[in-house]
Amino acid sequence: MLEVLGSLIVNPLYGLRYVPTTIASEEILRGMFLARQPVRLFHSSRVGGLLRLVALSAILVGVIGASWSWRLLQWYISANALTACILGTQCPLVFQTAFSYFYGVPIHLLAVAWFSLLSLLAAMRAYGIRRASLVGMIVGALCVPTVIYLDYIQVAIIHAICSDCELAHVLGLILFGLFVIIYRSDRKNKTQTSSSMP
């Protein structure tokens, strides 16, 4: 039967065409395979473009978070935080406690390092390194227990809310959320690619 169909077959991509008998079976199998492929709602390049946009947004949020945390560190070092806030009024009550340090290191300095690292990972993912999304999500997840702990300290022990700090917390949670989106999209695309392979 392949001898008969070898001279004239229908290919989904090229329509009716003549092919040599020796490659007729290959063309038929390829056409059957392409016909079974599901129609993608989003083209792979479009999905890649959206992921790149999310990664660039993560870079922006990370840079803003690092800059804001650095501004708070400079504000604290200059002793201005002991008398006033950049935003709000209760920051001095928080900054004057021992909870502003983690084993002798200012928390704002750790925040600068955290935001900077995630900005670098987001840039690596935007460049095309997929493993950066997993590392970024793991590093970003540290934000959740940290924010819960620091907010608990402010509410339950210090009885004051540092509005400057809360802005950094919000930026951290947004950045973590962006990395979750990137990682889930990478994983979904990897699964779809694996399932579409013959």
C-alpha positions as a Markdown table, in Angstrom:
| # | Residue | x | y | z |
|---|---|---|---|---|
| 1 | Met | 0.0 | 0.0 | 0.0 |
| 2 | Leu | 2.9 | 2.3 | 0.7 |
| 3 | Glu | 4.1 | 1.7 | -2.9 |
| 4 | Val | 0.8 | 3.2 | -4.2 |
| 5 | Leu | 0.6 | 6.1 | -1.8 |
| 6 | Gly | 4.3 | 6.9 | -2.2 |
| 7 | Ser | 3.8 | 9.0 | -5.3 |
| 8 | Leu | 0.9 | 11.2 | -4.1 |
| 9 | Ile | 0.2 | 12.0 | -0.4 |
| 10 | Val | -1.4 | 14.8 | 1.5 |
| 11 | Asn | 0.8 | 16.6 | 4.1 |
| 12 | Pro | -0.9 | 18.9 | 6.6 |
| 13 | Leu | 1.8 | 21.5 | 6.1 |
| 14 | Tyr | 2.3 | 21.4 | 2.3 |
| 15 | Gly | -1.0 | 20.0 | 0.9 |
| 16 | Leu | -1.1 | 17.6 | -2.0 |
| 17 | Arg | 2.4 | 16.8 | -3.2 |
| 18 | Tyr | 4.5 | 14.1 | -4.9 |
| 19 | Val | 7.2 | 12.3 | -3.0 |
| 20 | Pro | 9.5 | 9.4 | -3.8 |
| 21 | Thr | 8.3 | 5.9 | -2.7 |
| 22 | Thr | 11.3 | 5.5 | -0.4 |
| 23 | Ile | 10.1 | 8.3 | 1.9 |
| 24 | Ala | 6.3 | 7.9 | 1.6 |
| 25 | Ser | 6.0 | 6.1 | 4.9 |
| 26 | Glu | 8.0 | 8.8 | 6.7 |
| 27 | Glu | 5.8 | 11.5 | 5.2 |
| 28 | Ile | 2.6 | 9.7 | 6.1 |
| 29 | Leu | 3.7 | 9.1 | 9.7 |
| 30 | Arg | 4.8 | 12.7 | 10.1 |
| 31 | Gly | 1.5 | 14.0 | 8.7 |
| 32 | Met | -0.5 | 11.8 | 11.1 |
| 33 | Phe | 1.7 | 13.1 | 14.0 |
| 34 | Leu | 1.2 | 16.7 | 13.1 |
| 35 | Ala | -2.6 | 16.2 | 12.7 |
| 36 | Arg | -2.8 | 15.0 | 16.2 |
| 37 | Gln | -1.1 | 18.0 | 17.8 |
| 38 | Pro | -3.4 | 20.2 | 19.9 |
| 39 | Val | -3.9 | 23.7 | 18.9 |
| 40 | Arg | -2.0 | 26.0 | 21.3 |
| 41 | Leu | -3.8 | 29.0 | 22.7 |
| 42 | Phe | -0.5 | 30.9 | 23.1 |
| 43 | His | 2.4 | 30.6 | 20.8 |
| 44 | Ser | 5.6 | 29.5 | 22.5 |
| 45 | Ser | 7.3 | 32.8 | 21.6 |
| 46 | Arg | 4.5 | 34.7 | 23.1 |
| 47 | Val | 4.7 | 32.7 | 26.3 |
| 48 | Gly | 8.4 | 33.4 | 26.4 |
| 49 | Gly | 7.7 | 37.1 | 25.9 |
| 50 | Leu | 5.3 | 37.1 | 28.8 |
| 51 | Leu | 7.8 | 35.3 | 31.0 |
| 52 | Arg | 10.5 | 37.8 | 30.1 |
| 53 | Leu | 8.1 | 40.6 | 31.0 |
| 54 | Val | 7.4 | 39.1 | 34.4 |
| 55 | Ala | 11.2 | 38.6 | 34.9 |
| 56 | Leu | 11.9 | 42.2 | 34.0 |
| 57 | Ser | 9.1 | 43.3 | 36.5 |
| 58 | Ala | 10.9 | 41.2 | 39.1 |
| 59 | Ile | 14.1 | 43.0 | 38.3 |
| 60 | Leu | 12.4 | 46.3 | 38.7 |
| 61 | Val | 10.8 | 45.4 | 42.1 |
| 62 | Gly | 14.1 | 44.0 | 43.3 |
| 63 | Val | 16.0 | 47.1 | 42.4 |
| 64 | Ile | 13.3 | 49.3 | 44.1 |
| 65 | Gly | 13.4 | 47.0 | 47.2 |
| 66 | Ala | 17.2 | 47.1 | 47.4 |
| 67 | Ser | 17.2 | 50.9 | 47.0 |
| 68 | Trp | 14.5 | 51.4 | 49.6 |
| 69 | Ser | 16.3 | 49.1 | 52.1 |
| 70 | Trp | 19.6 | 50.9 | 51.5 |
| 71 | Arg | 17.8 | 54.2 | 52.1 |
| 72 | Leu | 16.5 | 52.8 | 55.4 |
| 73 | Leu | 20.0 | 51.6 | 56.3 |
| 74 | Gln | 21.5 | 55.0 | 55.7 |
| 75 | Trp | 18.6 | 56.6 | 57.5 |
| 76 | Tyr | 19.3 | 54.4 | 60.5 |
| 77 | Ile | 23.0 | 54.9 | 60.5 |
| 78 | Ser | 22.6 | 58.6 | 60.4 |
| 79 | Ala | 20.4 | 58.3 | 63.6 |
| 80 | Asn | 17.5 | 60.0 | 61.8 |
| 81 | Ala | 15.4 | 56.9 | 62.4 |
| 82 | Leu | 15.8 | 57.5 | 66.1 |
| 83 | Thr | 13.7 | 60.7 | 65.9 |
| 84 | Ala | 11.5 | 60.3 | 62.8 |
| 85 | Cys | 10.3 | 58.1 | 59.9 |
| 86 | Ile | 10.5 | 58.6 | 56.2 |
| 87 | Leu | 6.8 | 57.4 | 56.2 |
| 88 | Gly | 4.6 | 57.3 | 59.3 |
| 89 | Thr | 5.4 | 58.1 | 62.9 |
| 90 | Gln | 6.3 | 55.0 | 64.9 |
| 91 | Cys | 9.6 | 53.9 | 63.3 |
| 92 | Pro | 11.8 | 55.2 | 66.2 |
| 93 | Leu | 10.0 | 52.9 | 68.6 |
| 94 | Val | 11.0 | 49.9 | 66.4 |
| 95 | Phe | 14.5 | 51.0 | 65.4 |
| 96 | Gln | 15.5 | 51.6 | 69.0 |
| 97 | Thr | 15.0 | 47.9 | 69.9 |
| 98 | Ala | 17.4 | 45.0 | 69.6 |
| 99 | Phe | 15.1 | 43.4 | 67.0 |
| 100 | Ser | 16.6 | 45.8 | 64.4 |
| 101 | Tyr | 19.6 | 43.5 | 64.3 |
| 102 | Phe | 20.1 | 39.8 | 63.4 |
| 103 | Tyr | 23.2 | 38.5 | 65.2 |
| 104 | Gly | 24.7 | 41.9 | 65.1 |
| 105 | Val | 23.9 | 42.6 | 61.4 |
| 106 | Pro | 21.3 | 45.4 | 60.7 |
| 107 | Ile | 18.2 | 43.9 | 59.2 |
| 108 | His | 18.1 | 46.5 | 56.5 |
| 109 | Leu | 21.6 | 45.4 | 55.3 |
| 110 | Leu | 20.3 | 41.8 | 55.0 |
| 111 | Ala | 17.3 | 43.1 | 53.1 |
| 112 | Val | 19.6 | 44.9 | 50.6 |
| 113 | Ala | 21.5 | 41.7 | 50.0 |
| 114 | Trp | 18.2 | 39.7 | 49.6 |
| 115 | Phe | 16.7 | 42.1 | 47.1 |
| 116 | Ser | 20.0 | 42.3 | 45.2 |
| 117 | Leu | 20.3 | 38.6 | 45.0 |
| 118 | Leu | 16.7 | 38.2 | 43.7 |
| 119 | Ser | 17.3 | 41.0 | 41.2 |
| 120 | Leu | 20.3 | 39.1 | 39.8 |
| 121 | Leu | 18.4 | 35.8 | 39.6 |
| 122 | Ala | 15.5 | 37.6 | 37.8 |
| 123 | Ala | 18.1 | 39.0 | 35.3 |
| 124 | Met | 19.5 | 35.5 | 34.8 |
| 125 | Arg | 16.0 | 34.2 | 34.1 |
| 126 | Ala | 15.3 | 37.0 | 31.7 |
| 127 | Tyr | 18.5 | 36.1 | 29.9 |
| 128 | Gly | 17.2 | 32.5 | 29.5 |
| 129 | Ile | 18.6 | 30.6 | 32.5 |
| 130 | Arg | 15.5 | 28.6 | 33.7 |
| 131 | Arg | 17.1 | 27.2 | 36.8 |
| 132 | Ala | 17.3 | 30.7 | 38.2 |
| 133 | Ser | 13.5 | 30.7 | 38.6 |
| 134 | Leu | 13.7 | 27.7 | 41.0 |
| 135 | Val | 16.5 | 29.2 | 43.0 |
| 136 | Gly | 14.7 | 32.6 | 43.1 |
| 137 | Met | 11.5 | 31.0 | 44.4 |
| 138 | Ile | 13.4 | 29.2 | 47.1 |
| 139 | Val | 15.3 | 32.3 | 48.2 |
| 140 | Gly | 12.2 | 34.4 | 47.8 |
| 141 | Ala | 10.2 | 32.1 | 50.1 |
| 142 | Leu | 12.4 | 33.2 | 53.0 |
| 143 | Cys | 10.5 | 36.4 | 52.8 |
| 144 | Val | 7.2 | 34.9 | 54.1 |
| 145 | Pro | 8.3 | 33.6 | 57.5 |
| 146 | Thr | 10.6 | 36.7 | 58.0 |
| 147 | Val | 7.7 | 39.1 | 57.4 |
| 148 | Ile | 5.4 | 37.1 | 59.7 |
| 149 | Tyr | 8.1 | 37.1 | 62.4 |
| 150 | Leu | 8.9 | 40.8 | 62.1 |
| 151 | Asp | 5.3 | 41.8 | 62.0 |
| 152 | Tyr | 4.6 | 39.7 | 65.1 |
| 153 | Ile | 7.4 | 41.4 | 66.9 |
| 154 | Gln | 6.0 | 44.8 | 66.0 |
| 155 | Val | 2.4 | 44.1 | 67.0 |
| 156 | Ala | 2.8 | 41.7 | 70.0 |
| 157 | Ile | 6.1 | 42.9 | 71.6 |
| 158 | Ile | 7.0 | 46.4 | 70.5 |
| 159 | His | 3.3 | 47.5 | 70.0 |
| 160 | Ala | 4.3 | 49.9 | 67.2 |
| 161 | Ile | 4.3 | 49.6 | 63.4 |
| 162 | Cys | 7.2 | 50.7 | 61.3 |
| 163 | Ser | 5.6 | 51.9 | 58.1 |
| 164 | Asp | 9.0 | 52.2 | 56.4 |
| 165 | Cys | 9.7 | 48.6 | 57.1 |
| 166 | Glu | 6.2 | 47.5 | 56.0 |
| 167 | Leu | 6.8 | 49.0 | 52.6 |
| 168 | Ala | 9.9 | 46.8 | 52.3 |
| 169 | His | 7.8 | 43.8 | 53.4 |
| 170 | Val | 5.2 | 44.5 | 50.7 |
| 171 | Leu | 7.9 | 44.8 | 48.0 |
| 172 | Gly | 9.4 | 41.5 | 49.2 |
| 173 | Leu | 6.1 | 39.6 | 49.0 |
| 174 | Ile | 5.5 | 41.0 | 45.5 |
| 175 | Leu | 8.9 | 39.9 | 44.4 |
| 176 | Phe | 8.3 | 36.4 | 45.8 |
| 177 | Gly | 5.0 | 36.2 | 44.0 |
| 178 | Leu | 6.6 | 37.1 | 40.7 |
| 179 | Phe | 9.1 | 34.3 | 41.1 |
| 180 | Val | 6.3 | 31.9 | 41.9 |
| 181 | Ile | 4.6 | 32.9 | 38.6 |
| 182 | Ile | 7.9 | 32.5 | 36.7 |
| 183 | Tyr | 8.6 | 29.1 | 38.2 |
| 184 | Arg | 5.1 | 27.7 | 37.6 |
| 185 | Ser | 5.2 | 29.0 | 34.0 |
| 186 | Asp | 8.6 | 27.4 | 33.4 |
| 187 | Arg | 7.4 | 24.1 | 34.9 |
| 188 | Lys | 4.1 | 24.1 | 32.8 |
| 189 | Asn | 6.0 | 24.9 | 29.6 |
| 190 | Lys | 8.5 | 22.1 | 30.4 |
| 191 | Thr | 5.6 | 19.6 | 30.9 |
| 192 | Gln | 3.9 | 20.7 | 27.7 |
| 193 | Thr | 7.1 | 20.4 | 25.7 |
| 194 | Ser | 7.7 | 16.9 | 27.1 |
| 195 | Ser | 4.2 | 15.8 | 26.3 |
| 196 | Ser | 4.3 | 17.1 | 22.8 |
| 197 | Met | 7.5 | 15.1 | 21.9 |
| 198 | Pro | 6.8 | 11.9 | 20.0 |
